[in-house]
Amino acid sequence: MTVKNPRFIISAVRPEQYPETDMLEIAFAGRSNAGKSSLINALTGRKRLAYSGSTQGMTRQINFYNIDDELMFVDLPGYGFAAVSKDQKSLWGKVIEQYLNVRPQLYMIILLLDIRRDPSEDDKVMYRWIRESGLCHAVVLTKCDKLSRMKVNERIKSIAASLGPEQGGNIFPVSALNRTGIEELWTFIDGAMAE
């Protein structure tokens, strides 16, 4: 898909703040340093559509982006960031959980994992929820430019095994920096949305 006019719509923490739209939504979930904002920017061909803060754990709200009036990208707050209080973690968890459980427009979830790191317990919990939800989904392994091609292939196998035997493919190694895997991910998204 060639994106022509992506735009930020709103940041929200409660369902009544979510935009009123009938467009299908793709949610991006992952740890606070997994690269969600960078991936959204790479997919839309924009450098600063989604804000990528220098401070990890920056995204505390759900950010909605209209993609050419065809679909909505939804950037969920990052989880698993150690330098925030338990109360703050609990609040972020509720914000994420509420969106995932009440939003009928949610069609697909893209789980981002740093290819250089093994999935955390939070990652595994999120992946299990995604699998059990029955929603269309993909796992994106970010920052693959940091590794050799051989090491990327090793990490894909290792991460798939760590997520569990029910991991059914749809793993995309991606680099927002050099755009590796972006076209393949768009092909997957376009195909899923057409079904």
Secondary structure by P-SEA (a helix, b strand, c coil): ccccbbbbccccccccccccccbbbbbbbccccccaaaaaaaaaccccccccccccccccbbbbbbccccbbbbbccccccccccaaaaaaaaaaaaaaacccccccbbbbbbcccccccaaaaaaaaaaaaaccbbbbbbcccccccaaaaaaaaaaaaaaacccccccccccccccccaaaaaaaaaaaaaac
